[in-house]
Amino acid sequence: MRLNGKTEYYLIFDTNTLFQQYDKKADFTSFSFNATYNNVIDMINQLDIYDEVELIIPSVVWREMEQQIIDKHDESIENFKSTIRKKKFPEFLISENVIDDYSLYIKSKIEIYKTDLLSGLNRIIELPIATSDRFDSIVKRAFEKRPPFEGKDKKSDKGFKDALLWESILDFASFHSSSNIIFYSKDNAFGKLLINEFHESYSDSSLYICKDESEVKKQLENWAKEIDVYSYQPIDEYDENKELIDWINSENFYIQLNYYKTNIVEKGRLIVESSIELIDYDDIQEGDLEGKNIYLFDAILKVIYTLKDSTITFDLINSSIIVEYSTEEGYIIKEIYIGDD
């Protein structure tokens, strides 16, 4: 806690808000967070609360992201080698740069990235892994199948990293009374039960679990009003992707989305009709491919089924959507990748 007794403000990131989509677009020569991180930084700076809000990257997140890029690199390099062994072109000559150990290579890149982050305007700290004092709590949580471990009908050992991260947050809160914390995570394992658990243990502090950037924005604006209501200015609503967003909300997007439903919906004798709706989207990233603009964003899709007995049921599906834009054809959905539920 600060010596002057002021309320502290912290924003903690989960891995699923920062990771790169290595399956769709990958640069294994460097390391960085995705666009979400910069978007949140821009919000904080525009609200002029960068002196008050500290950003926290847990050690668990750093380790998980490091392992993600290593695993995807190894998988991608094998796939790439398999491809080039089968094809030869007179226009291309492919050479190999031999690296003894990619894990050591990327570790150095991560350290450089950490240093670059610390040199910026915003204060960033690393949340250490929960102390050994909380080990018994993790074990008890696992055996009792309490969140963020899975429920009774699922494996209790699934969610160990989530539990480790959660216990790290509780550990941190024990040393920071009268603090306000945003935990930005898209993981459904972090829900109301954990919020209640936090407030029962630390009644003088507040925890907000945000699932997308709009929720983070809303809470940051609330903080800005608390910090200095007289100088508070809301975040500029201008969005450089406004045209894309307007299209996502259009009938044309809905039609294209349902064109892909054969690759997404389940098939069965009891299903007589199906359709897809967009429930939410986040983390729009822009790129370029052969002179055309490419956009990638995460989305939650609702697949609605009508059964033979007229019963209507639905599934919620995590996905990533790739969109191509050209002046001739406008926006076109190029691919929909289905993620983990």
Salt bridges, closest charged atoms under 4 A:
ASP23 OD1 - LYS72 NZ 2.70
GLU52 OE1 - ARG2 NH1 3.48
GLU52 OE2 - LYS6 NZ 3.19
GLU64 OE2 - LYS161 NZ 3.30
GLU66 OE2 - LYS107 NZ 2.50
ASP74 OD1 - HIS73 ND1 2.99
GLU75 OE1 - LYS72 NZ 3.68
GLU96 OE2 - LYS81 NZ 3.82
GLU111 OE2 - LYS114 NZ 3.92
GLU126 OE1 - LYS114 NZ 3.45
GLU144 OE1 - ARG146 NE 2.75
GLU150 OE1 - LYS154 NZ 3.98
GLU150 OE2 - LYS158 NZ 3.80
GLU167 OE1 - ARG134 NE 2.66
GLU167 OE2 - ARG141 NH2 2.88
GLU197 OE2 - ARG141 NH2 2.68
GLU221 OE2 - LYS217 NZ 3.57
GLU237 OE2 - LYS217 NZ 3.06
ASP246 OD2 - LYS242 NZ 2.92
ASP282 OD2 - LYS186 NZ 3.49
ASP298 OD2 - LYS186 NZ 3.31
GLU324 OE2 - LYS292 NZ 3.41
